[in-house]
């Protein structure tokens, strides 16, 4: 249930061209590649598009949105990751660059905070409007630069598609060791590693510790089947970004016949658990961190 770029609504934006973009944005037949090539600050991006064989694709008729890292973003990435971009194969570079492109025209006024949007690479990006405009961790520095086949938003860093699945992401975070152990104990780690897409409402170790303090020994006493039911109650199918959650909605879970309730009256609350961190993107789904373990309803 990922956000459709054609239906995004939200914050306003500027129609002014970016600094260094010249007058290309005003030329009716200038494609995205033309506009970027005429800019003073997007030369590295244009070179990368040429190296990846994407110039023709982004010059074609259609509607595209490009989150375009400027030259300073390429320089910063090279400083932090010497030689990495140069070492990528054409396919690998294409995957990175298409992660910056959405296959629809999305102006700044169409963006919704908490939404996720699928890119041409197949992976998703997350939009955050809580402090400026961010795409994943990149800040939009110039918005709504028009082209004949779409729009460019300049960003201050290169963004990379996720490289880990739901389980790997949780393990790498370091704060979900008890959740990971429970998944392994029930065999659900393989399901959440190889299947999907999934949306996981993930309790961290602190939530497990709080539950144990209030309910000593309860989790340890569960059979494998019972523990599986608890874990499946934390997972729904598809890409569900925070902005996709509707107040009062009932969200079906992988536990057959059991749903989660959504309350948006004060933050984002799933049943009685608050979402502390949303839209953590993985290769096969999205994770929302919650502050309590969710228990399925009694039969």
HELIX and SHEET records of a PDB file:
HELIX    1   1 UNK A    5  UNK A    7  5                                   3    
HELIX    2   2 UNK A   24  UNK A   26  5                                   3    
HELIX    3   3 UNK A   32  UNK A   38  1                                   7    
HELIX    4   4 UNK A   43  UNK A   51  1                                   9    
HELIX    5   5 UNK A   55  UNK A   59  1                                   5    
HELIX    6   6 UNK A   71  UNK A   80  1                                  10    
HELIX    7   7 UNK A   84  UNK A   87  1                                   4    
HELIX    8   8 UNK A   90  UNK A   98  1                                   9    
HELIX    9   9 UNK A  108  UNK A  110  5                                   3    
HELIX   10  10 UNK A  166  UNK A  173  1                                   8    
HELIX   11  11 UNK A  177  UNK A  186  1                                  10    
HELIX   12  12 UNK A  188  UNK A  194  1                                   7    
HELIX   13  13 UNK A  205  UNK A  214  1                                  10    
HELIX   14  14 UNK A  218  UNK A  221  1                                   4    
HELIX   15  15 UNK A  224  UNK A  232  1                                   9    
HELIX   16  16 UNK A  242  UNK A  244  5                                   3    
SHEET    1   A 7 UNK A 101  UNK A 102  0                                        
SHEET    2   A 7 UNK A  64  UNK A  69 -1                                        
SHEET    3   A 7 UNK A 150  UNK A 155  1                                        
SHEET    4   A 7 UNK A 138  UNK A 147 -1                                        
SHEET    5   A 7 UNK A 134  UNK A 135 -1                                        
SHEET    6   A 7 UNK A 124  UNK A 128 -1                                        
SHEET    7   A 7 UNK A 116  UNK A 118 -1                                        
SHEET    1   B 7 UNK A 235  UNK A 237  0                                        
SHEET    2   B 7 UNK A 198  UNK A 203 -1                                        
SHEET    3   B 7 UNK A 285  UNK A 290  1                                        
SHEET    4   B 7 UNK A 273  UNK A 282 -1                                        
SHEET    5   B 7 UNK A 269  UNK A 270 -1                                        
SHEET    6   B 7 UNK A 259  UNK A 263 -1                                        
SHEET    7   B 7 UNK A 250  UNK A 252 -1                                        
END                                                                             
